[in-house]
Amino acid sequence: MKLEELSGDERTLVIVALQALHRERLTASNAVFTVCSLAGKEQPPEDIFGLREVQDALRRIGAAPH
């Protein structure tokens, strides 16, 4: 089943899970970038945290983060 086809409780559950995943990945990326900055180390590429994939999934289901 495609994300766009979800409805009712299934849709709500997927949205809540994706939002939680987004928060966790954003928190992890912020922590890594802060530590790298404080330590004077090179920052990793942003795409390793998978934020874009989660944001795209939320956008497809109609619940994009602001």
One Martini backbone bead per residue (centre of mass of N, CA, C, O) as a GRO file, in nm:
protein
   66
    1MET     BB    1   0.097   0.036   0.021
    2LYS     BB    2   0.055   0.360  -0.011
    3LEU     BB    3   0.074   0.647   0.155
    4GLU     BB    4  -0.164   0.794  -0.003
    5GLU     BB    5  -0.376   0.544   0.085
    6LEU     BB    6  -0.401   0.616   0.361
    7SER     BB    7  -0.623   0.574   0.653
    8GLY     BB    8  -0.693   0.670   0.945
    9ASP     BB    9  -0.523   0.492   1.175
   10GLU     BB   10  -0.290   0.428   0.985
   11ARG     BB   11  -0.213   0.716   0.916
   12THR     BB   12  -0.164   0.815   1.203
   13LEU     BB   13   0.060   0.613   1.275
   14VAL     BB   14   0.259   0.695   1.051
   15ILE     BB   15   0.287   0.990   1.127
   16VAL     BB   16   0.390   0.954   1.415
   17ALA     BB   17   0.639   0.785   1.336
   18LEU     BB   18   0.769   0.991   1.140
   19GLN     BB   19   0.792   1.224   1.343
   20ALA     BB   20   0.975   1.073   1.541
   21LEU     BB   21   1.201   1.014   1.341
   22HIS     BB   22   1.262   1.306   1.274
   23ARG     BB   23   1.341   1.400   1.558
   24GLU     BB   24   1.574   1.199   1.601
   25ARG     BB   25   1.745   1.279   1.353
   26LEU     BB   26   1.770   1.580   1.422
   27THR     BB   27   1.906   1.546   1.694
   28ALA     BB   28   2.151   1.391   1.591
   29SER     BB   29   2.255   1.602   1.390
   30ASN     BB   30   2.289   1.835   1.590
   31ALA     BB   31   2.493   1.694   1.773
   32VAL     BB   32   2.713   1.640   1.564
   33PHE     BB   33   2.754   1.935   1.467
   34THR     BB   34   2.830   2.047   1.744
   35VAL     BB   35   3.072   1.867   1.809
   36CYS     BB   36   3.237   1.935   1.559
   37SER     BB   37   3.255   2.237   1.611
   38LEU     BB   38   3.389   2.223   1.898
   39ALA     BB   39   3.633   2.023   1.784
   40GLY     BB   40   3.717   2.101   1.482
   41LYS     BB   41   3.559   1.921   1.291
   42GLU     BB   42   3.442   1.756   1.039
   43GLN     BB   43   3.152   1.742   0.877
   44PRO     BB   44   2.912   1.559   0.785
   45PRO     BB   45   2.694   1.466   0.578
   46GLU     BB   46   2.355   1.524   0.588
   47ASP     BB   47   2.247   1.252   0.439
   48ILE     BB   48   2.312   1.034   0.673
   49PHE     BB   49   2.029   1.089   0.840
   50GLY     BB   50   1.755   1.088   0.654
   51LEU     BB   51   1.566   1.344   0.642
   52ARG     BB   52   1.458   1.359   0.352
   53GLU     BB   53   1.298   1.093   0.352
   54VAL     BB   54   1.102   1.170   0.579
   55GLN     BB   55   0.997   1.432   0.454
   56ASP     BB   56   0.885   1.301   0.198
   57ALA     BB   57   0.684   1.113   0.338
   58LEU     BB   58   0.522   1.338   0.480
   59ARG     BB   59   0.444   1.485   0.222
   60ARG     BB   60   0.291   1.247   0.083
   61ILE     BB   61   0.079   1.234   0.340
   62GLY     BB   62   0.032   1.545   0.446
   63ALA     BB   63   0.283   1.600   0.697
   64ALA     BB   64   0.477   1.827   0.688
   65PRO     BB   65   0.723   1.989   0.814
   66HIS     BB   66   0.795   2.328   0.951
   0.00000   0.00000   0.00000
